[in-house]
Every structure is written in structure tokens, then in C-alpha cells.
Amino acid sequence: MTKEKRAYRKSLSSHGFIYLAEHELEISVRNLSITGLLAELDANSFVVDIDSIFHAFESSITIDLYLPEMRLAGDADVVRAEKIESHIYLALEFRSLTFDANNLLYKRKAYRKAVAASGDIVFQGETYRFLTENVSIDGLMVHLKENLNVEVGTVTSYDFSQFALNGKVKVIWIEKEADGSTLMGLQYIDADISEIKGIPGFLSGR
């Protein structure tokens, strides 16, 4: 009988966070490979038994993941959940990861979730369609196909239905792409971050 090849797993002790069913939970990493990791859930009031884990996965098995000590951020699929004695373990398979997260996320205070979804923004009375690159509880990084001349500090209105966000945003930075398109960093002006669902705030202490 041939054994299924399995990626080498390194045992270690490290800490991190997952975002599960709109709850930010602390984890202890028990082992790690290039394809995934085994996490032990730290004590919390949301997950009390294995049934609450399966209930949380009813809508999706994909979760957000942040490992500050390893400077890794991204999302992963939960491929196995089990309770051993009084401990709950999750086997996670990476879907996408950002390495050196503290630097690549522009050293912002809030974790940025990679999301590709469309929305609308208004400049000089014209409405433009944007596509998000990433989203946080502080703002958005968006891509517009048009070559726009917009000043940093401009405040305007937007609508982003993916996370039920709308109102006012401020342009924090702007970059022109070689193909004539535009990248922008936008900061919420009037959003109630406590009402933002589906976006973790791992670095913000939310």
C-alpha cells in the first residue's frame, strides 16, 4: 500500500488570529507546512464545543488568518475540526497568503482583507466604477480603469454594497498605472466600524 505524500510539517509554538463567523479568535499554532497549519483555539466564549464550530461553518469554511510573529496574513480553508480532551483543533489549508505582512500592508494599523468586488465613487459630479484590491475597517484600496487627476485629501461619496458600506471617503494616496488606470487608497469618513461585518480588524484591537 502506498502512502499519500504529505507536506513536511514543522512543530512550533506561535500565536495568531482567525476571523470566524464575524468573531476574531486567538489561536496557538501547533505545526506548520507550506500548505497549511494545525491551530488550537485559545479559550473564548464563542466556540465552546465542536458543534459551535460546525455551526459557524454553515455559510463558509474559508476564514481570515493573521500570524503576526511570522508576518503572514491571508485566508485559509478549514479542512478538519476535532476536539481532543478539552482542546479544539483546526486543520487549515492556505488559499492565499501575504508574506512580510507588516510592510506590504503599508504599515497601516488595520489588517487588510484581499477582496475583489465592485463599487461606485463620485469625482467632479461623475460616477466611476471601481474594483477593490483590499478592504479594511479603516478604508479601501481601489482600482479604476480611468486615468483620473484627483488631489490627495479630496473627500467624496461612494457606495460599496459588498459590505454595505457607503457615505464619505477621503483620498489618502493615488498612483497612476502604466496602462492608464488609477490606484487609490481611500479612508472612511463616516463609517461606524462596529457595524462593518465580514472584515476583521486584527491589528486594530477592535
C-alpha positions in Angstrom: 0.0 0.0 0.0 1.4 3.4 -1.0 1.1 6.2 1.5 -0.2 9.6 0.4 2.5 12.2 0.2 2.1 14.9 2.8 3.9 18.2 3.0 6.6 18.3 5.7 5.2 19.9 8.9 7.4 21.7 11.4 6.3 21.6 15.0 6.4 25.0 16.7 4.7 27.2 19.2 3.4 30.5 17.9 0.3 32.6 18.2 -2.1 34.3 15.7 -5.7 35.1 15.0 -8.6 33.8 12.8 -11.9 35.5 11.8 -14.7 33.0 12.1 -18.4 33.9 11.8 -17.7 37.6 12.5 -15.7 36.8 15.6 -11.9 37.4 16.0 -10.4 34.4 17.8 -6.9 33.8 19.1 -5.1 30.6 18.1 -1.9 28.8 19.0 -0.1 27.3 16.0 1.0 23.7 16.7 2.6 22.8 13.4 3.1 24.5 10.1 3.8 23.4 6.5 3.9 25.1 3.1 0.3 24.1 2.5 -1.3 24.8 5.9 -1.2 24.6 9.6 -2.7 23.0 12.7 -4.2 25.5 15.1 -5.5 25.1 18.6 -8.3 27.5 19.6 -7.4 29.6 22.7 -10.1 29.8 25.3 -13.0 32.0 24.2 -16.7 32.5 24.9 -17.8 32.0 21.2 -16.6 28.4 20.5 -17.4 26.2 23.4 -17.7 22.8 21.7 -17.3 21.1 18.4 -20.9 21.7 17.5 -20.4 25.5 17.6 -17.5 25.1 15.2 -19.7 23.2 12.7 -22.5 25.8 13.1 -20.0 28.6 12.3 -19.0 26.8 9.1 -22.6 26.6 7.7 -22.0 29.6 5.4 -18.4 29.1 4.5 -15.3 27.1 5.5 -13.0 29.9 4.4 -11.6 32.1 7.2 -9.2 35.0 7.5 -5.9 34.3 9.1 -3.2 36.5 10.6 0.1 35.3 12.2 1.9 38.4 13.5 5.0 36.6 14.7 5.5 35.1 11.2 4.3 38.2 9.4 1.8 36.2 7.4 -1.8 37.2 6.5 -4.4 35.8 4.2 -7.2 33.3 4.1 -7.5 29.5 4.6 -10.0 26.7 4.3 -10.8 24.6 7.4 -10.3 21.0 6.3 -10.8 19.4 9.6 -12.1 20.2 13.1 -11.8 18.0 16.1 -11.9 18.1 19.9 -9.2 16.2 21.8 -9.9 16.2 25.6 -10.8 19.8 26.3 -9.0 21.3 23.3 -10.4 22.2 19.9 -8.1 21.8 16.9 -8.5 23.2 13.3 -6.5 21.9 10.3 -6.2 24.8 7.9 -5.2 24.7 4.2 -3.9 28.0 2.8 -5.8 29.6 0.0 -3.8 32.8 -0.3 -1.1 34.4 1.8 0.7 37.7 2.0 4.2 37.5 3.3 6.0 40.2 5.3 2.5 41.5 6.0 3.6 44.3 8.3 5.4 46.1 5.4 3.3 45.0 2.4 0.1 46.3 4.0 1.6 49.8 4.0 2.3 49.6 7.8 -1.4 50.5 8.4 -2.9 49.9 11.8 -5.7 47.6 10.5 -5.5 44.2 8.8 -6.3 44.4 5.1 -8.5 41.7 3.6 -7.9 40.9 -0.1 -11.3 41.4 -1.8 -12.1 41.9 -5.5 -15.5 43.5 -5.6 -17.0 46.5 -7.4 -18.4 49.7 -6.1 -19.1 53.3 -7.2 -17.3 56.6 -6.4 -18.0 60.2 -7.4 -15.5 62.7 -8.7 -16.4 66.1 -10.0 -20.0 65.1 -10.5 -19.2 61.9 -12.4 -19.7 58.4 -11.1 -16.9 55.9 -11.7 -16.9 52.1 -11.1 -14.0 50.8 -9.0 -12.7 47.3 -8.2 -11.3 46.8 -4.7 -7.8 45.4 -4.2 -8.2 45.1 -0.4 -10.6 46.2 2.3 -10.0 47.0 6.0 -12.1 48.5 8.8 -10.3 51.8 8.0 -10.7 52.1 4.3 -10.3 50.6 0.8 -7.6 50.2 -1.8 -9.4 50.5 -5.2 -8.5 50.3 -8.9 -10.3 52.4 -11.5 -9.8 51.9 -15.3 -9.8 55.6 -15.9 -6.8 57.9 -15.7 -8.1 60.3 -13.0 -6.5 63.5 -11.8 -7.7 63.7 -8.2 -5.9 65.5 -5.4 -4.9 63.8 -2.2 -7.2 64.9 0.6 -10.3 65.0 -1.7 -13.5 64.0 0.2 -16.3 62.4 -1.9 -19.1 59.9 -1.8 -19.0 56.2 -2.5 -21.1 53.1 -2.4 -19.7 49.6 -1.8 -22.6 47.1 -1.5 -20.4 44.1 -0.8 -20.0 45.1 2.8 -23.0 47.5 3.0 -20.6 50.5 3.1 -21.5 53.9 1.7 -21.1 57.6 2.6 -18.0 59.7 2.5 -14.3 58.7 1.9 -11.1 60.7 1.7 -8.4 60.1 -0.9 -5.2 59.2 1.1 -2.9 58.4 -1.8 -3.1 58.0 -5.6 -0.9 56.2 -8.1 -1.1 56.1 -11.9 -0.6 52.8 -13.6 1.3 52.2 -16.9 -1.9 51.2 -18.6 -3.6 54.5 -17.8 -5.6 53.2 -14.9 -5.6 54.6 -11.4 -5.0 53.1 -7.9 -6.3 54.9 -4.8 -6.2 54.5 -1.1 -9.5 55.6 0.5 -10.2 56.3 4.1 -13.8 56.1 5.6 -15.0 59.4 6.9 -18.4 58.5 8.5 -18.4 54.7 8.7 -19.3 53.0 12.0 -16.6 50.3 12.2 -18.6 48.4 14.8 -21.2 47.8 12.2 -18.8 46.6 9.5 -19.4 42.8 9.1 -17.1 40.4 7.3 -13.8 42.4 7.8 -11.5 41.5 10.7 -9.6 44.3 12.5 -6.7 42.1 13.8 -4.2 44.9 14.1 -6.5 47.5 15.4 -7.6 45.9 18.6 -11.3 46.0 17.5 
